[in-house]
């Protein structure tokens, strides 16, 4: 993959599509720290290393250019997909997580991308990350929390 990836480049390479209202000519930012996309958040593993780890039944899969679907809303909504150059990135799940929010661990030697039809794409710099659900304060009460629904 090239170093300055546009949304148009990524959708063409992966075969995954985004909504027409998104500007496909813009370069996708690549971040090596925390970042969020809708109801997902990407956290450097070092931040959560004490609480998120693999377990004996975790399985690592290579992330293909065509993508691995990480999350889709319960109502059958749009998927968040992880995309990377074949053989250079792995997705490991399930994982043990004290908070119960982690979907898995991403290990990548190249820039990986999260793509979503409504949100476009974000780039994840090489490294090790935990991808997890986000939660927010609920309207049900001051201390109630709920998953972010996207």
C-alpha positions in Angstrom: 0.0 0.0 0.0 1.2 3.5 -0.6 2.2 5.9 2.1 -0.4 8.5 1.2 -3.6 6.6 1.0 -6.8 8.3 0.0 -10.3 7.0 0.7 -10.7 6.4 -3.1 -7.4 4.3 -3.1 -8.5 2.3 -0.1 -12.0 1.5 -1.4 -10.6 0.5 -4.7 -7.9 -1.8 -3.2 -10.2 -3.4 -0.6 -13.4 -3.6 -2.5 -15.2 -2.1 0.5 -17.4 0.9 -0.1 -18.3 4.1 1.7 -21.3 6.4 1.4 -21.3 8.9 -1.5 -21.3 12.0 0.7 -17.7 11.3 1.9 -14.9 13.0 0.0 -12.9 10.2 -1.4 -10.0 12.4 -2.5 -8.8 13.2 1.0 -5.8 11.5 2.4 -6.5 9.1 5.3 -4.7 10.2 8.5 -2.4 7.7 10.1 -2.2 7.8 13.9 0.1 5.9 16.3 -2.0 6.7 19.4 -5.6 6.5 20.6 -8.2 7.1 18.0 -12.0 6.5 17.7 -14.3 5.6 14.9 -18.0 5.6 15.8 -18.5 3.0 18.5 -14.9 1.7 18.3 -11.8 3.0 20.0 -8.2 2.0 19.2 -5.8 2.0 22.2 -2.1 1.3 22.1 -1.7 -2.1 23.9 0.9 -0.7 26.3 -1.9 1.4 27.9 -4.0 -1.7 28.6 -1.3 -4.4 28.9 -2.2 -5.2 32.5 -5.8 -5.8 31.7 -6.1 -7.0 28.1 -4.3 -10.2 27.0 -4.7 -13.3 24.9 -6.0 -16.5 26.3 -5.4 -20.1 25.2 -8.5 -20.0 22.9 -7.5 -16.8 21.2 -7.0 -17.2 17.5 -4.8 -14.9 15.3 -5.8 -14.4 11.7 -4.0 -12.6 9.0 -5.8 -9.4 8.0 -6.4 -9.5 4.2 -6.7 -6.5 1.9 -10.4 -7.4 1.6 -10.8 -6.8 5.3 -11.9 -8.5 8.5 -15.2 -7.4 10.0 -14.7 -6.4 13.6 -18.1 -5.1 14.6 -21.6 -4.6 13.1 -24.5 -3.0 15.0 -27.1 -5.3 16.5 -29.7 -4.0 14.1 -27.6 -5.3 11.1 -26.1 -1.8 10.5 -22.8 -0.9 8.8 -19.7 -2.9 9.6 -16.3 -1.6 10.9 -13.7 -3.5 8.9 -10.0 -3.8 9.5 -7.9 -3.8 6.3 -4.2 -4.3 5.7 -1.6 -5.5 3.3 -1.8 -9.4 3.2 0.6 -11.1 5.6 1.7 -8.0 7.5 -1.0 -7.6 10.1 -2.8 -10.0 12.5 -6.1 -9.8 14.4 -6.3 -11.8 17.5 -9.6 -12.6 19.3 -11.2 -13.3 21.6 -9.1 -11.8 24.4 -9.4 -11.5 28.2 -10.4 -8.0 29.3 -11.4 -6.9 32.8 -13.7 -4.3 31.3 -15.4 -6.6 28.8 -15.0 -4.0 26.1 -12.0 -5.4 24.0 -12.8 -7.0 20.7 -9.3 -8.1 20.1 -5.6 -7.2 19.6 -4.2 -5.8 16.4 -0.5 -6.5 15.6 0.7 -4.7 12.5 4.0 -4.1 10.7 2.4 -1.8 8.2 -0.3 0.8 8.3 -3.6 -0.8 8.9 -7.0 0.9 8.2 -10.4 0.9 9.9 -13.1 1.5 7.3 -16.8 2.1 7.8 -19.4 3.2 5.2 -20.5 6.2 7.2 -17.3 7.3 8.8 -14.8 6.7 6.0 -11.4 5.4 7.1 -8.6 6.0 9.7 -5.1 4.7 9.5 -3.3 2.9 12.3 0.5 3.1 12.4 2.6 0.0 12.8 2.4 -1.4 16.4 0.3 -3.3 18.8 -3.2 -2.1 19.7 -6.4 -3.1 21.5 -9.6 -2.4 19.6 -12.6 -2.1 21.9 -16.1 -0.9 22.1 -16.8 2.6 23.4 -19.2 3.3 26.2 -20.9 6.5 27.2 -23.0 7.9 30.0 -26.6 6.7 29.7 -29.6 9.0 29.9 -31.0 6.4 32.3 -29.1 7.9 35.3 -26.0 9.7 36.5 -23.9 6.5 36.9 -25.4 4.4 34.2 -23.3 3.6 31.1 -24.2 2.1 27.8 -22.3 1.1 24.7 -22.0 3.7 22.0 -24.3 2.7 19.2 -23.3 3.7 15.7 
